[in-house]
Amino acid sequence: MEMRCSLSDSTLRKPVACAFLSEFWGRNTIDTPGSSSYLLLVYNVHLLCEARIAYGLNFFHQHYRQEFFMSIDHALSISVESAAWQDYRASNTAMIVFYTTDPVSELPIREIPEELPTEIIPDPNYESATYGFFGCAKGKIRTAFVKSKIRNLLFITKYAGTKEEFKDRFFITGYYRINKTADVKRLHVRNLADYSCLDEGACYALRAETQHFVSIDDAFEVTPAVLKEWGVATRLTRQTRITLDDEQTGKVIDYLTSKPDITEDLIAETERLWPHAMAVGEDDE
């Protein structure tokens, strides 16, 4: 049955709450003023709007949004809570890994697929503060991270967004402080149509206790001079993997944390550009 939310009652003054309840209460016809189902909806929306809208939206973002990742060949469609996360002890060092920015936003969000299915893995997954959970990409890098007992994951990109003055320059835009890991090889093999970790001993996913992302204006630029200071002789590529010692790590993280955290802005922008209609519409028809 089709779900219709009538907004004729003045109590229903937050459409987002109505949409929220529509998703979680199922598809029922609730559009007859005076009916018990209508009054129940009005009453509960009133409570949600007045007292618990913040909690409700937070629940949506932390649980429903994670379930939304599509059942495509290369990315999991299950919650991160499905993994057997283990506490992770490490030194205060860092590894720099590359990610691709999306060309249609000025924010340094990860690349958004233009169509589905896609091979693009949603990493860094700032929605769940994980890396490597939703797909097998860069499995060897994650294994090296865990075996080397590194604490911090720094994300570098060759900026491809809409701010012309920053294009094609390399920036560290954010970091994770990892406190949990999980071997997700079985999850990948059981739930992905296409996986690359079958012959690996393990496929580690990383989970952060802290994440901090900044705007491209505030990002830490990685110039040839910076690379030389770090003792890095190779050029930066998509396969880049650079490790930093405690002192080098501290300088970068101190710089990033001195700037405003825009993680929620990245999440909102990613959701705005994600092809929801394409992901859901065709299967539901």
Phi, psi and omega in degrees: 000151182279140178266120178235126179255112177281135180251022183288331180282136183296339179294329181275071184254008175234094183304328182297327178293320178298316179296321180300312181292326178302318181293319190265343179263357179091175182268092177238150178277109182231082185217014182255104179305133179098339179288158182296322180293322179294313181297323178296318178298312180302313182298314182289323175295322177302313179298316181297316182295318188276328189237332191226020180298321180296316179297316182299314180293324178295318177299317179301313183293323185277335186243300184296319182298322180293328180286343187285339181306126195292156174279077179252173187301325192248358184227138179292154176239029180240164183290150177295341179288352178289341182277152177270082184289138179239145176300147187231123178254136185203168175274164185276051178254182183216155170237135177262126178234152185269144168221158182263130177273154181278139185279352185256007179232148175280339176284146181280055178283160176293163181297135178256132180294140179277337179207165181237149357292165184216157175265359182285122178271136182283069177231143357295134182269081183291344175297322183244002182057042178236164177216121179091000179284318190276353178191172188272352186306141177058037180298322180293326177295317180293322177296317178298322178301310183292315182293333179273359178056049178269142184268317191249139177248117180258136185254119179250146178217152168267102193303129182237011184284195189271355177274102190302324185293345180253354186298141175065019173250152185265131181222143166271118187255351181181177180208158169248143165254108189279130176232357178215148174226161176210140173276109185255019181303312181296320178299317180294314182295321183281332190245348180257139175286333181226117182219157183237007186259006184302320183270003178271153178294325179204159174230101188273132167258147181246141179230135186259141171275335179223137171222147183211119178238149184234167177290165180295330177295329183260001185289160181271111183282135178256100181262169175305325178295320179294317178300319179296320178298326179278354181079025181261121183260342182275158178278160181280134178220180176297336180267009183305135174215105182243133176254141180241146177280181184304312184294314179297318179299314182300320181296316181292314182294320177300320179296312182296316183287349175280352181254156180300139178277122181245026182306315180296327176293321178296319179298313181297319181291322178296317178296322180297323185267348182291137185282069183302313185300321181291323184289326188254319192304310187293323182288330185278344183287000000 
